[in-house]
């Protein structure tokens, strides 16, 4: 299961930039999981500079 800790997320968008099929930025300025089974999901997780995404 992939999840984003909203308290840790700084909204930089690196996960969505690296893996747009797996993550999206929403109106709250935070990243949200779009498709946890996207092939690039691991890259998106590892791109988070504050480790707000767990897998």
N, C-alpha and C positions, 0 to 999 in steps of 0.2 A: 504494500500500500504506500502510495506517495502522498505526502501531505506538506502543506506550507504552514509554518508557525507565523500567524499574522502579527504577533507581537514582535517577532524578530525581523520580519521582512521590511526592508527599507525601500522597496519599490523601484529598484534600479533597472529592472526589466531584462537582466542578462539571461535569465532562464527562458523567457519568451523569445528573446532574440536568437538564442542558440537552438531552441526547440519549440517553434511556434505551434507544432501539432500537439505538444504536450502541456504547454503553459500559456496562459493569457493574463494580461493586465486588465483589471476591472476598474470601475469608477471609484472604488475606494483607494486606488493607488497601490494596491497590493497584488502580488502574483497569486493566481489560482490554478489548480490542476485542471486541465481541459481533457486530457486523455492519458491516463497513467500507463497505458500499454503502447504509447508511441515509441518507435524504435530509438529515438534520440533522448528519451527521458533521463537516462543516466548522465548525459552531457549537460542537460539542464540543471540537474541536481548538483553536479560538481561545479557548475559555473557560479553558484550563489556565493557572494563574497562574505556573507554573514552566517552561513550554514543554517538558513531558515527552512530548508527543505530536507525532509527525511524520506528515506526509501525503505 
